[in-house]
C-alpha cells in the first residue's frame, strides 16, 4: 500500500460519543428533576432516549426526515414514553443537549498518541455525518482539530455516508486518489462499505468485536493497533 491520506470518522471512532452523551443526558436528567416528574431511573431514561435517537438517525441518514425533526422529536418521544406530554420541556432538553454534549472531551484510548504518530507520516482528514455546527465544537474542545487538514461534513456536501458523493468530495478536497487513501471508522455499512465501494482502503474500528461477514482490509479493536498497520 502507498497510503498518503487517512480519513477518520469522528463519533464513536475518535470522540467517545457514548460516554459523552451519557454524561450529558445524566446532567439533564438531574438538572430538570426528571425523577420528580415520574422518570424513576436515569439509565432507563437514557436507554429509551437512545432507542428513539437511533431510529430517528437512521431516518435522517436515509434522508427521510430533516435535521430539525430529528432534534425536536427524540426528547418529545422519550418523554411521551413516560407519560410526560410537555413540548416545552422536550424543546429545552433538545437545545441543551446540543449545547452541552459537544463540550465533552472524552476520546477513545490512545487517540492522541496515535494521531501524533500518524500526523508525521500522513495527511489526516475527517469525514462525518454529524451536524456541522457541533462537530467543529467537538474537535476544538477535545483538542483534535489541530491534527486534521480537511473536515468534511455531510451537511457541506448535501449527502451522507455511505453515499459515494461524500467520499468523492473528500478525496477532491484532499487532492488525492482512492488507492492512496484509507478510511477508518466504526460503522461497517456507512464508513467501511462506503469507502470500499469508492476503491479506498479501509480499517474497521470494532472495539465491541461485533461478528460480521464483510470482507475488509483491516479490523482493529483498539486505536493503538493502527501503528501496526501504518
C-alpha positions in Angstrom: 0.0 0.0 0.0 1.2 3.5 -0.8 -1.2 5.3 1.6 -0.7 9.1 1.8 -4.1 10.2 3.2 -6.1 8.9 6.2 -9.8 9.8 6.6 -11.3 9.3 10.0 -14.9 9.2 11.2 -15.3 11.3 14.3 -18.1 10.0 16.6 -17.5 6.5 18.0 -14.1 6.4 16.3 -12.1 9.1 17.9 -14.6 11.1 20.0 -16.3 8.8 22.6 -19.9 9.5 21.7 -21.4 7.1 24.1 -19.6 8.3 27.2 -20.0 12.0 26.3 -23.7 11.5 25.6 -24.3 9.5 28.8 -22.7 12.3 30.9 -24.8 14.9 29.2 -28.1 13.0 29.5 -27.4 12.3 33.2 -26.8 16.0 33.8 -30.0 16.9 32.0 -32.0 14.3 34.0 -30.8 15.8 37.2 -31.0 19.5 36.2 -34.6 19.1 35.1 -35.6 16.9 38.1 -37.0 14.2 35.8 -37.2 11.8 38.7 -39.8 14.0 40.3 -41.6 14.2 37.0 -42.1 10.4 37.0 -38.9 9.0 35.4 -37.6 7.0 38.3 -34.4 5.6 36.8 -31.8 7.7 34.8 -30.5 4.6 32.9 -34.0 3.7 31.8 -34.4 7.3 30.6 -31.2 7.2 28.7 -32.0 3.8 27.1 -35.4 5.0 25.9 -33.8 8.2 24.5 -31.1 6.1 22.7 -33.8 3.9 21.1 -35.6 6.9 19.7 -32.4 8.7 18.7 -31.0 5.7 16.8 -34.3 5.2 15.0 -34.5 8.8 14.0 -30.9 9.0 13.0 -31.5 6.1 10.7 -34.3 8.0 9.1 -32.1 11.1 8.9 -29.2 9.2 7.3 -31.7 7.9 4.6 -33.0 11.5 4.0 -36.5 10.6 5.2 -36.6 13.3 7.9 -34.9 16.7 8.3 -32.4 17.6 11.0 -34.9 19.8 12.8 -37.4 16.9 13.1 -34.7 14.6 14.5 -33.7 17.2 17.1 -37.3 18.1 18.2 -38.7 14.6 18.2 -36.2 12.5 20.1 -36.8 14.1 23.5 -40.5 14.5 22.9 -41.0 10.8 22.1 -38.8 9.9 25.1 -40.9 11.9 27.5 -44.1 10.6 26.0 -43.0 7.0 26.8 -43.0 8.1 30.4 -46.4 9.7 30.1 -45.0 13.2 30.1 -46.6 15.4 27.4 -44.5 18.6 27.6 -43.4 20.1 24.3 -41.6 23.0 26.1 -39.5 20.6 28.2 -38.7 18.5 25.2 -37.5 21.5 23.3 -35.4 22.8 26.2 -33.8 19.3 26.6 -33.1 19.2 22.9 -31.5 22.6 22.8 -29.4 22.0 26.0 -28.3 18.6 24.8 -26.9 20.2 21.6 -25.2 22.9 23.6 -23.7 20.7 26.3 -22.7 17.4 24.6 -20.2 18.8 22.1 -18.3 20.4 25.0 -17.5 17.0 26.5 -14.0 15.8 25.8 -13.8 12.0 26.3 -12.0 10.3 23.4 -11.0 6.7 22.9 -7.8 5.3 24.4 -4.7 6.2 22.5 -6.4 8.8 20.3 -3.8 11.5 20.9 -0.8 9.1 20.8 -1.9 7.6 17.6 -2.7 10.9 15.9 0.7 12.3 16.9 2.3 9.2 15.4 0.3 9.3 12.2 0.4 13.1 11.6 4.2 12.9 10.9 3.7 10.3 8.1 0.3 11.0 6.6 -2.3 13.7 5.7 -5.2 13.4 8.1 -8.8 14.3 7.4 -12.3 13.8 8.9 -15.5 12.6 7.1 -18.5 12.8 9.4 -22.3 12.6 9.1 -22.6 14.6 12.3 -24.2 18.1 12.4 -21.6 20.6 11.1 -22.1 23.2 13.9 -21.4 20.7 16.7 -18.7 18.6 15.0 -16.3 21.6 14.9 -17.1 22.3 18.6 -16.2 18.7 19.5 -13.0 18.8 17.6 -12.0 22.1 19.2 -12.9 21.3 22.7 -11.2 17.9 22.6 -8.1 19.4 21.1 -8.4 17.3 17.9 -8.8 20.0 15.3 -5.0 20.5 15.2 -4.5 17.1 13.6 -6.7 17.4 10.5 -6.3 19.2 7.2 -9.8 18.7 5.8 -13.1 18.4 7.8 -15.8 17.2 5.5 -19.4 17.0 6.9 -22.5 15.6 5.3 -24.2 19.0 5.6 -21.4 20.6 3.4 -21.8 18.0 0.7 -25.6 17.6 0.9 -25.4 13.7 1.2 -24.4 11.4 4.0 -22.1 8.4 4.2 -22.2 5.8 2.6 -23.3 7.9 -0.4 -20.2 7.8 -2.8 -20.6 11.6 -3.4 -19.3 12.5 0.1 -16.2 10.3 -0.3 -15.7 11.7 -3.8 -15.9 15.2 -2.4 -13.5 14.4 0.4 -11.0 13.0 -2.0 -11.2 16.0 -4.2 -10.8 18.4 -1.2 -7.7 16.5 -0.1 -6.3 16.3 -3.7 -5.9 12.5 -3.6 -6.9 9.3 -5.3 -8.8 6.5 -3.7 -5.9 4.0 -4.0 -3.7 6.2 -1.9 -6.4 6.8 0.8 -7.7 4.9 3.8 -11.0 5.3 5.7 -11.0 4.5 9.4 -14.4 4.2 11.1 -16.7 2.3 13.4 -19.8 1.9 11.2 -19.4 -1.0 8.9 -22.0 -0.3 6.3 -21.6 3.5 6.5 -17.9 4.1 6.8 -16.3 0.9 5.6 -18.5 -0.5 2.9 -19.0 3.1 1.6 -15.2 3.6 1.4 -14.6 0.2 -0.1 -17.1 0.9 -2.9 -15.0 4.0 -3.8 -11.8 2.0 -4.0 -10.4 3.3 -0.8 -8.5 1.1 1.7 -10.4 0.6 5.0 -9.9 0.0 8.7 -12.9 -1.1 10.6 -12.7 0.1 14.2 -14.6 -2.6 16.1 -14.0 -2.3 19.8 -17.0 -4.4 20.7 -15.7 -7.1 18.3 -19.0 -7.4 16.6 -19.2 -10.5 14.4 -19.7 -9.8 10.7 -19.2 -11.4 7.2 -17.9 -8.3 5.3 -14.6 -8.7 3.6 -12.4 -5.6 4.6 -8.8 -4.7 4.5 -8.1 -4.3 8.2 -10.0 -4.6 11.5 -8.9 -3.3 14.9 -10.4 -3.2 18.4 -8.0 -0.5 19.8 -6.7 2.6 18.0 -3.2 1.7 19.1 -3.3 -1.1 16.5 -3.2 1.5 13.7 0.5 1.7 14.5 0.9 -1.9 13.5 -0.8 -1.3 10.1 0.6 2.1 9.2 
